[in-house]
Amino acid sequence: MTDKTPHTSIERIGIDESGKGDYFGPLVIAAVFVDATTQGELTLMKVRDSKKISDGRILDIAPDIRMICPHSIIAIGPQRYNELYAKIRNLNRLLAWGHAKALETLLEKVSCVRAIADQFGDERLILNALQEKGRTIVLEQRHKAESDLAVAAASILARAEFLLRLKHLSDESGTTLPKGASPAVVLAARMIVKKHGEERLVSVAKLHFKTTQVVLGKTD
C-alpha cells in the first residue's frame, strides 16, 4: 500500500533511475538508505537531484555516497533491456521490476519500512513484485521526488553508474555514444551500423525507441 500521511521517522529508502530517456546505454535503478546520521552527511555534501549537477560532479561525489550509505544499484544493460522489453512491452512495468529488484536487494542489507520514489505508474506494480519475494514496505510515490535527500542520493548513484557504463560501451564500439535521443544520437547510431552492422544496436541501444526506425531509414 501507499501512505499519504507524513512520517516522523527519518529512516527511509530513496529510489531513482537513470537512462530511461537515453537511446544508448543501460537503464539503471539505484536505492539508497538514509538515516539521521547520513542525512546530515548528505546535507553537508550538498547532495541534490542529479539533473541539477554536472556529470563531473556526479562522478566525484557518487563514491562518497556509496561509502556512507547502504545502497543497491541495478543496471540493466541494453541487451538485457531489449530482452525484457520484448517480454514486458511496457516501460512502466519494466521500471517497476527494476525498482522492486533494487529495493529487494537493499532490504537484504537494512531493515526499513518506508521507501520514496518518483511517480511513474501504478505503485502496485512495485509492491506486487516485492510481495512475491515476501517483502512488504510502505511506498510513497511523489511528483518531483528528487527533492527528497534519499531520492536525490539515489539519482546521483544511478546517473554515475549510467555514465560509467555509457563510456564503457563507447570504448567497446569505438564510437562516442551521446546521451539523450538527439540528432547526434542518430548520427552515432548510423556510425555503429556502418562499422558493425544492424545487429550491434541490440547491445548498445534501447531498440523500442523511435530512433531505431530513423537510424535504419524506415521513417524520417
N, C-alpha and C positions, 0 to 999 in steps of 0.2 A: 504494500500500500504506500501511497504518498502521504505526507504530512504537511499541512499548510501552516501549522502553528509554529511559533518561534521556539527554539531550543536554548536552554541556559547553558548546556554543556558545550565547551569549545571543541571538544574532540569530534572530528569528522573526517570523512574521506572526500576529496575533490577529484572529479574525473573530467578529462577533456581529451579531444582528439586533434590530430593534425594530418594534413594530406587529403582530406575529403574533397577539396576543390582543386586539387593538383592532378593534372593528367599523368605526369611522371611520378614515380616513386611510390612508397608504401602508404598504407593507412596505418597511423599509429594512435593507440589509445593509452593514456597514462592515468594511473590512480595514485594519489598521494595522501597519506595520513598526517593530519596536523593536530597537535595538542597545544596546551598553553605555552609550553617552553618553545616549541618550534614555531608557533605563531609569532612570538616575539623576535626570533631569529630571522624569520622570513620578512618581517616588517623592517628590520634593520637593513636587510639586503635589498630593500625597495622592490620586492617581487610584485609584479603586476601582470596583467594579461599579455601574453606573448605577442599579440598583434601590435602592441604599443612599444615593443622593444626591438632593437636591431638584431639581425641574425648573429652578429659578432658577440653582442652582449648575452644573447640566449646561450650560445655555446660556452661563454665564460662562466655563467652562474649555474648552469644545469648540474655540473659535477658537485657544487656545494649543496644544492638541494638534495641530490641523490645521497650525499654523505649524512645529512642531518635528519632527513625524513624517510620513514619506511615508505616504500613505493613499489609499484609494478608497472612494467611497460610491455604492452602487446603490440608488436609490429607485424602487420600483415603485408608481406611483400607482394609486388604486382602479380606474380604467377599464382600465388595462393589466393590473392584477392579476386582475380579473374575466375578461378575455380569456384570460390564461394559465391560470387555474384551470379554465376551461371546457374547455381542451385537455388539461391535465395531470391534473386530477381528484384530485390528491393533494398535500396541503400540504407533506409532507416532500420530495417531488420538486421542488416549486416553491422551497422553501428551498435545496435542493441547487443548483438552477440559479442562484439569486441568489448563493450562496456562491462558486460557481465563477466567476461573472461578476466579483465583487468581487476575488477572488484573481487572476484573469487580468489585470484592469486594473492592479492593483498590481504584478504581476510584469513589466509593461512598463516600470515605473519603477525597480524594485530587483531585485537578484539575491538569492534566498533559497531555501533547500531545505527549510524546515520551517514548518508552519502549525499553529495550535491553534484548535479550535472546540469549541463545546458539542456534547454527544452528542444528536443528534435523529433519527438514522436511519442507513441503510447508507452508510458513507463512500464506497463505490464510486460512488454517485450523483454525488458531487462530483468524484472522481478521473476518472471516465469523461468527464464534461463537460470537464474540463481537458485530458485526453489528446486529445480531439477537436481541440483547439486547439494541440496539440503541446507542452503544458506537463506537467511531472512535478514532484511535490513530495511530501514525507513529511507526511501529515496525521495529527495527533494529535487524536482526539476524546475529550473528558473530560466527566464529570459535574461540574457546578459549575466549568466552565472559566473563568468570570468572575473566579476567584481569581488567575488569571494576569494580570500587569500589561498585557500586549499586548491580551488579550481585553477587559479592563476598559476600556482606552482605546477600543477599537472599540465597546464597548457605549455609551460616552458619545457618540461621534460619531453612531452610529446613532440614539440617542434624541434628540439635539439636532435632527437633520435631521427626524425624525418630528414633534417638537413644532412646529417652524417650519412644516412643510407642513400640519399639522393646523390651525394658526392661520390659514394662508392659505385653506384650504378653508372654515373657519368664516366668515372675512370674505367670501368669494365667495358663500356660501349665505345670509348674513345670519342665521345661527343658530349659537350656540356648540355645537361638536361635542365632547362629553366623551370622555375616554379610557375604555378597557375595553369591557365589554359589559353594563353595569348597567341597572337600570330607567330611570335618567336618560338613557341612550343610546337606549332605546326611545322615550322622550318626544321627544327631539331628532329622531330619525328620522321620527316621525309628523309633527312640525312641518315637516320638509323635504318630505314627501309632500303635506301640506296646502298648502304655499306653491308648490311647483314640480312636483308630480305624481310618481308612482312612478318614472318614467324617470330622475329626478335621482339616485336612490340609487346607480345604477351608477357615478357619477362621484365619490361621496363615501364609499362603504361597500364592505365585502367581502361580497358577496351570498350566499356559501355559508354564512355564519353562520346559526344558527337564529333569530337576532334578526330577520332579514328576514321570516320567516314570522309572527313575533309582531307585527311592525310592520304587516304587511299584513292582519292579522286572520285568518290561516289556521291559527293554533294559539294556545294560551294561553301 
